[in-house]
């Protein structure tokens, strides 16, 4: 077994038993130090992605989906019944786990047909931990005309 040099990190004493109990109940066999190590590595990778985006500006490579731009590294997710599938924007293409090049529509309809990709595809942009439905991204970006009420549509 290889010896790994470690550095002590101090946690509040009241938090450690709570973490230990939670891990025992939810992830038996996982020790707090291994969990914290994984947590820090995950956070550090995400934070480095965010820093690169802040420093270098938006990615120049990516996939243009109608009026929504998906920068390189964006992850797509869809599901059908119990099947969850992921794809990733690589260069100027969307690539599935089995290396197939897809459009958003073909990705949403791999295991079903007639599904609107805007409603059935969720996106996670580089440096972001949250999944957002594609149609919400499109609306947030202001790509859809604002819906008018009947009163607004009537002339003065």
Secondary structure, DSSP 8 states (H G I E B T S, - for coil): ------------HHHHHHHHHHHHHHSTT--HHHHHHHHHHHHHHHHHHHHHHHHH-S-S-EEEETTEEEETT-EEEEEETTEEEEEEEETTEEEETT--EE-HHHHHTSSSSS--HHHH-EEE-TT----EEHHHHHHHTT-S-----HHHHS--
